[in-house]
Amino acid sequence: MHRDLVERAAEGDQEAYAALTGLSADRLFAVAHRILRDWHLAEDALQHTLVTIWNELPRLRDPDRFEAWTYRLIARESVAAARRESRGGPVVRLLADDADALVAPDRYRAVADRDQLQRGFRRLRPAQRAVLVLHYYVGLPLAEIADVLGTPVGTAGSRLHYAVRALRAALEADERSTAAKERLA
């Protein structure tokens, strides 16, 4: 990230803060959305995180750690938002109208695979989704995930292991459920 922008924003420079948020808002929103699986909740988590960044930035000791620090803030806010939110039913998302989908059966399979993955991901606890998103979507190594989550590296590795295992179990359960429904039909 841009050290000079971080330092100026920490001193109260609103233009520097606006530039920083312009550079990082999209990636923070993407992390929140992948953890929360809901656009509105992700937007709320992003807003809370941006306010926290503004309020806490003067206390950031190392401006070079700004990016990892913001990942920590968005991950914690997203997990907290997921715990606060008690969503009732499944979320229905409309796919974009795509004429090519009519002639490309592989696309249907890709959509089905993505839907199955989303259903499995939704079954995970928010903390499990957070570690998976940080590792597989953001691409952070375990040491940085540990830093972001404020845990030892071994704990981050263990959480990642159990999150992958839980996702695999959720996908297998979904597949068994789908197969049972097909046999009954």
CYANA upper distance limits for C-alpha pairs under 8 A (distance plus 0.5 A):
  1 MET  CA     64 ASP  CA      7.60
  1 MET  CA     66 PHE  CA      7.60
  1 MET  CA     67 GLU  CA      7.08
  2 HIS  CA      6 VAL  CA      6.93
  3 ARG  CA      7 GLU  CA      6.67
  3 ARG  CA     63 PRO  CA      6.27
  3 ARG  CA     64 ASP  CA      6.62
  4 ASP  CA      8 ARG  CA      6.59
  5 LEU  CA      9 ALA  CA      6.45
  5 LEU  CA     16 ALA  CA      5.71
  5 LEU  CA     17 TYR  CA      7.68
  5 LEU  CA     19 ALA  CA      8.03
  5 LEU  CA     20 LEU  CA      7.16
  6 VAL  CA     10 ALA  CA      6.52
  6 VAL  CA     16 ALA  CA      7.76
  6 VAL  CA     17 TYR  CA      7.94
  6 VAL  CA     20 LEU  CA      7.71
  6 VAL  CA     63 PRO  CA      6.47
  6 VAL  CA     66 PHE  CA      7.85
  7 GLU  CA     11 GLU  CA      6.93
  7 GLU  CA     63 PRO  CA      7.08
  8 ARG  CA     12 GLY  CA      7.16
  8 ARG  CA     13 ASP  CA      5.96
  8 ARG  CA     16 ALA  CA      6.53
  8 ARG  CA     17 TYR  CA      8.30
  9 ALA  CA     13 ASP  CA      5.13
  9 ALA  CA     14 GLN  CA      6.82
  9 ALA  CA     15 GLU  CA      8.11
  9 ALA  CA     16 ALA  CA      5.55
  9 ALA  CA     17 TYR  CA      5.30
  9 ALA  CA     54 TRP  CA      8.47
  9 ALA  CA     57 LEU  CA      7.95
 10 ALA  CA     54 TRP  CA      8.32
 10 ALA  CA     57 LEU  CA      5.61
 10 ALA  CA     58 PRO  CA      4.90
 10 ALA  CA     59 ARG  CA      8.38
 10 ALA  CA     60 LEU  CA      8.43
 11 GLU  CA     58 PRO  CA      7.03
 12 GLY  CA     17 TYR  CA      8.42
 13 ASP  CA     17 TYR  CA      6.87
 14 GLN  CA     18 ALA  CA      6.57
 15 GLU  CA     19 ALA  CA      6.68
 16 ALA  CA     20 LEU  CA      6.66
 17 TYR  CA     21 THR  CA      6.63
 17 TYR  CA     54 TRP  CA      7.99
 18 ALA  CA     22 GLY  CA      6.53
 19 ALA  CA     23 LEU  CA      6.79
 20 LEU  CA     24 SER  CA      6.73
 21 THR  CA     25 ALA  CA      5.76
 21 THR  CA     50 LEU  CA      7.95
 22 GLY  CA     26 ASP  CA      8.29
 24 SER  CA     28 LEU  CA      6.68
 25 ALA  CA     29 PHE  CA      6.48
 25 ALA  CA     46 LEU  CA      8.01
 26 ASP  CA     30 ALA  CA      6.65
 27 ARG  CA     31 VAL  CA      6.84
 28 LEU  CA     32 ALA  CA      6.75
 28 LEU  CA     46 LEU  CA      7.26
 28 LEU  CA     70 THR  CA      8.15
 28 LEU  CA     71 TYR  CA      7.45
 28 LEU  CA     74 ILE  CA      6.93
 29 PHE  CA     33 HIS  CA      6.48
 29 PHE  CA     42 ALA  CA      6.74
 29 PHE  CA     43 GLU  CA      7.29
 29 PHE  CA     46 LEU  CA      6.37
 30 ALA  CA     34 ARG  CA      6.66
 31 VAL  CA     35 ILE  CA      6.81
 31 VAL  CA     74 ILE  CA      7.88
 31 VAL  CA     75 ALA  CA      7.83
 31 VAL  CA    133 VAL  CA      7.13
 31 VAL  CA    134 LEU  CA      8.01
 31 VAL  CA    137 TYR  CA      8.38
 31 VAL  CA    138 VAL  CA      8.07
 32 ALA  CA     36 LEU  CA      6.43
 32 ALA  CA     37 ARG  CA      8.48
 32 ALA  CA     42 ALA  CA      5.48
 32 ALA  CA     43 GLU  CA      8.43
 32 ALA  CA     45 ALA  CA      7.23
 32 ALA  CA     46 LEU  CA      7.53
 32 ALA  CA     74 ILE  CA      6.88
 32 ALA  CA     75 ALA  CA      7.24
 32 ALA  CA     78 SER  CA      6.08
 33 HIS  CA     37 ARG  CA      5.66
 33 HIS  CA     38 ASP  CA      6.45
 33 HIS  CA     39 TRP  CA      6.59
 33 HIS  CA     41 LEU  CA      8.17
 33 HIS  CA     42 ALA  CA      5.38
 34 ARG  CA    129 ARG  CA      8.05
 34 ARG  CA    130 ALA  CA      8.49
 34 ARG  CA    133 VAL  CA      7.01
 35 ILE  CA     75 ALA  CA      8.24
 35 ILE  CA     78 SER  CA      6.99
 35 ILE  CA     79 VAL  CA      7.78
 35 ILE  CA    126 PRO  CA      6.80
 35 ILE  CA    129 ARG  CA      5.76
 35 ILE  CA    130 ALA  CA      5.96
 35 ILE  CA    133 VAL  CA      7.26
 36 LEU  CA     41 LEU  CA      7.19
 36 LEU  CA     42 ALA  CA      6.78
 36 LEU  CA     78 SER  CA      6.81
 36 LEU  CA     79 VAL  CA      8.03
 36 LEU  CA     81 ALA  CA      8.30
 36 LEU  CA     82 ALA  CA      6.59
 36 LEU  CA    126 PRO  CA      7.67
 37 ARG  CA     42 ALA  CA      8.22
 37 ARG  CA    122 ARG  CA      7.77
 38 ASP  CA     42 ALA  CA      6.56
 39 TRP  CA     43 GLU  CA      6.64
 40 HIS  CA     44 ASP  CA      6.77
 41 LEU  CA     45 ALA  CA      6.59
 41 LEU  CA     81 ALA  CA      7.67
 42 ALA  CA     46 LEU  CA      6.55
 42 ALA  CA     78 SER  CA      7.64
 43 GLU  CA     47 GLN  CA      6.71
 44 ASP  CA     48 HIS  CA      6.72
 45 ALA  CA     49 THR  CA      6.56
 45 ALA  CA     74 ILE  CA      7.41
 45 ALA  CA     77 GLU  CA      6.31
 45 ALA  CA     78 SER  CA      6.22
 45 ALA  CA     81 ALA  CA      7.32
 46 LEU  CA     50 LEU  CA      6.57
 46 LEU  CA     74 ILE  CA      7.27
 47 GLN  CA     51 VAL  CA      6.80
 48 HIS  CA     52 THR  CA      6.68
 48 HIS  CA     77 GLU  CA      7.92
 49 THR  CA     53 ILE  CA      6.55
 49 THR  CA     70 THR  CA      8.39
 49 THR  CA     73 LEU  CA      6.65
 49 THR  CA     74 ILE  CA      6.29
 49 THR  CA     77 GLU  CA      7.26
 50 LEU  CA     54 TRP  CA      6.80
 51 VAL  CA     55 ASN  CA      6.71
 52 THR  CA     56 GLU  CA      6.29
 52 THR  CA     57 LEU  CA      8.46
 52 THR  CA     73 LEU  CA      8.38
 53 ILE  CA     57 LEU  CA      5.90
 53 ILE  CA     70 THR  CA      7.85
 53 ILE  CA     73 LEU  CA      8.48
 56 GLU  CA     60 LEU  CA      7.38
 60 LEU  CA     66 PHE  CA      8.23
 62 ASP  CA     66 PHE  CA      7.83
 65 ARG  CA     69 TRP  CA      6.49
 66 PHE  CA     70 THR  CA      6.62
 67 GLU  CA     71 TYR  CA      6.84
 68 ALA  CA     72 ARG  CA      6.77
 68 ALA  CA    144 GLU  CA      7.80
 68 ALA  CA    147 ASP  CA      7.97
 68 ALA  CA    148 VAL  CA      6.42
 69 TRP  CA     73 LEU  CA      6.82
 69 TRP  CA    148 VAL  CA      7.00
 70 THR  CA     74 ILE  CA      6.65
 71 TYR  CA     75 ALA  CA      6.44
 71 TYR  CA    148 VAL  CA      6.63
 72 ARG  CA     76 ARG  CA      6.58
 72 ARG  CA    147 ASP  CA      8.26
 72 ARG  CA    148 VAL  CA      4.74
 72 ARG  CA    149 LEU  CA      6.31
 72 ARG  CA    150 GLY  CA      8.37
 73 LEU  CA     77 GLU  CA      6.56
 73 LEU  CA    148 VAL  CA      8.50
 74 ILE  CA     78 SER  CA      6.38
 75 ALA  CA     79 VAL  CA      6.66
 75 ALA  CA    130 ALA  CA      6.70
 75 ALA  CA    148 VAL  CA      8.44
 75 ALA  CA    149 LEU  CA      8.09
 76 ARG  CA     80 ALA  CA      6.59
 76 ARG  CA    149 LEU  CA      8.04
 77 GLU  CA     81 ALA  CA      6.49
 78 SER  CA     82 ALA  CA      6.63
 78 SER  CA    126 PRO  CA      8.27
 79 VAL  CA     83 ARG  CA      6.78
 79 VAL  CA    126 PRO  CA      5.67
 79 VAL  CA    127 ALA  CA      6.55
 79 VAL  CA    130 ALA  CA      7.76
 80 ALA  CA     84 ARG  CA      6.75
 81 ALA  CA     85 GLU  CA      6.55
 82 ALA  CA     86 SER  CA      8.12
 82 ALA  CA    126 PRO  CA      6.77
 83 ARG  CA    126 PRO  CA      7.99
 98 ASP  CA    102 LEU  CA      8.30
 99 ALA  CA    103 VAL  CA      8.17
100 ASP  CA    104 ALA  CA      6.64
101 ALA  CA    105 PRO  CA      7.33
101 ALA  CA    107 ARG  CA      6.41
101 ALA  CA    108 TYR  CA      7.42
104 ALA  CA    108 TYR  CA      7.93
105 PRO  CA    109 ARG  CA      7.27
106 ASP  CA    110 ALA  CA      6.74
107 ARG  CA    111 VAL  CA      6.66
108 TYR  CA    112 ALA  CA      6.61
109 ARG  CA    113 ASP  CA      6.52
110 ALA  CA    114 ARG  CA      6.61
111 VAL  CA    115 ASP  CA      6.59
112 ALA  CA    116 GLN  CA      6.61
113 ASP  CA    117 LEU  CA      6.65
114 ARG  CA    118 GLN  CA      6.64
115 ASP  CA    119 ARG  CA      6.69
116 GLN  CA    120 GLY  CA      6.73
116 GLN  CA    171 LEU  CA      7.46
116 GLN  CA    174 ASP  CA      7.93
117 LEU  CA    121 PHE  CA      6.46
117 LEU  CA    171 LEU  CA      7.39
118 GLN  CA    122 ARG  CA      6.50
119 ARG  CA    123 ARG  CA      7.11
119 ARG  CA    171 LEU  CA      8.35
119 ARG  CA    174 ASP  CA      8.38
120 GLY  CA    124 LEU  CA      7.56
120 GLY  CA    167 LEU  CA      6.43
120 GLY  CA    168 ARG  CA      8.43
120 GLY  CA    170 ALA  CA      5.47
120 GLY  CA    171 LEU  CA      5.69
120 GLY  CA    174 ASP  CA      7.71
121 PHE  CA    129 ARG  CA      7.49
121 PHE  CA    167 LEU  CA      6.82
121 PHE  CA    170 ALA  CA      8.26
123 ARG  CA    167 LEU  CA      8.35
123 ARG  CA    170 ALA  CA      7.24
124 LEU  CA    128 GLN  CA      6.55
124 LEU  CA    129 ARG  CA      6.77
124 LEU  CA    163 ALA  CA      8.07
124 LEU  CA    166 ALA  CA      7.44
124 LEU  CA    167 LEU  CA      7.26
124 LEU  CA    170 ALA  CA      8.47
125 ARG  CA    129 ARG  CA      6.88
126 PRO  CA    130 ALA  CA      6.58
127 ALA  CA    131 VAL  CA      6.99
128 GLN  CA    132 LEU  CA      6.85
128 GLN  CA    159 ARG  CA      7.41
128 GLN  CA    160 LEU  CA      7.78
128 GLN  CA    162 TYR  CA      8.41
128 GLN  CA    163 ALA  CA      5.52
129 ARG  CA    133 VAL  CA      6.52
129 ARG  CA    163 ALA  CA      7.79
130 ALA  CA    134 LEU  CA      6.62
131 VAL  CA    135 HIS  CA      6.63
131 VAL  CA    145 ILE  CA      7.69
131 VAL  CA    156 ALA  CA      8.09
131 VAL  CA    159 ARG  CA      7.50
131 VAL  CA    160 LEU  CA      6.39
131 VAL  CA    163 ALA  CA      7.99
132 LEU  CA    136 TYR  CA      6.23
132 LEU  CA    137 TYR  CA      7.92
132 LEU  CA    160 LEU  CA      6.92
132 LEU  CA    163 ALA  CA      7.36
132 LEU  CA    164 VAL  CA      7.94
133 VAL  CA    137 TYR  CA      5.39
133 VAL  CA    138 VAL  CA      6.83
134 LEU  CA    138 VAL  CA      5.39
134 LEU  CA    139 GLY  CA      6.74
134 LEU  CA    140 LEU  CA      6.34
134 LEU  CA    145 ILE  CA      7.07
135 HIS  CA    139 GLY  CA      5.31
135 HIS  CA    140 LEU  CA      5.48
135 HIS  CA    141 PRO  CA      6.97
135 HIS  CA    142 LEU  CA      7.91
135 HIS  CA    145 ILE  CA      7.68
136 TYR  CA    140 LEU  CA      8.09
140 LEU  CA    144 GLU  CA      6.41
140 LEU  CA    145 ILE  CA      6.60
141 PRO  CA    145 ILE  CA      6.79
142 LEU  CA    146 ALA  CA      6.52
142 LEU  CA    153 VAL  CA      6.69
142 LEU  CA    156 ALA  CA      6.81
142 LEU  CA    157 GLY  CA      6.77
143 ALA  CA    147 ASP  CA      6.84
143 ALA  CA    153 VAL  CA      5.98
143 ALA  CA    156 ALA  CA      8.41
144 GLU  CA    148 VAL  CA      6.54
145 ILE  CA    149 LEU  CA      6.53
145 ILE  CA    153 VAL  CA      8.26
145 ILE  CA    156 ALA  CA      7.00
146 ALA  CA    150 GLY  CA      6.14
146 ALA  CA    151 THR  CA      5.35
146 ALA  CA    152 PRO  CA      6.11
146 ALA  CA    153 VAL  CA      5.57
146 ALA  CA    155 THR  CA      7.96
146 ALA  CA    156 ALA  CA      5.72
147 ASP  CA    151 THR  CA      6.97
147 ASP  CA    152 PRO  CA      8.20
147 ASP  CA    153 VAL  CA      8.47
149 LEU  CA    156 ALA  CA      8.36
151 THR  CA    155 THR  CA      6.67
151 THR  CA    156 ALA  CA      6.92
152 PRO  CA    156 ALA  CA      6.92
153 VAL  CA    157 GLY  CA      6.69
154 GLY  CA    158 SER  CA      6.59
155 THR  CA    159 ARG  CA      6.55
156 ALA  CA    160 LEU  CA      6.63
157 GLY  CA    161 HIS  CA      6.63
158 SER  CA    162 TYR  CA      6.69
159 ARG  CA    163 ALA  CA      6.41
160 LEU  CA    164 VAL  CA      6.65
161 HIS  CA    165 ARG  CA      6.72
162 TYR  CA    166 ALA  CA      6.47
163 ALA  CA    167 LEU  CA      6.57
164 VAL  CA    168 ARG  CA      6.61
165 ARG  CA    169 ALA  CA      6.68
166 ALA  CA    170 ALA  CA      6.57
167 LEU  CA    171 LEU  CA      6.64
168 ARG  CA    172 GLU  CA      6.67
169 ALA  CA    173 ALA  CA      6.57
170 ALA  CA    174 ASP  CA      6.60
171 LEU  CA    175 GLU  CA      6.63
172 GLU  CA    176 ARG  CA      6.69
173 ALA  CA    177 SER  CA      6.61
174 ASP  CA    178 THR  CA      6.62
175 GLU  CA    179 ALA  CA      6.63
176 ARG  CA    180 ALA  CA      6.62
177 SER  CA    181 LYS  CA      6.77
178 THR  CA    182 GLU  CA      6.75
179 ALA  CA    183 ARG  CA      6.81
180 ALA  CA    184 LEU  CA      6.91
181 LYS  CA    185 ALA  CA      6.80
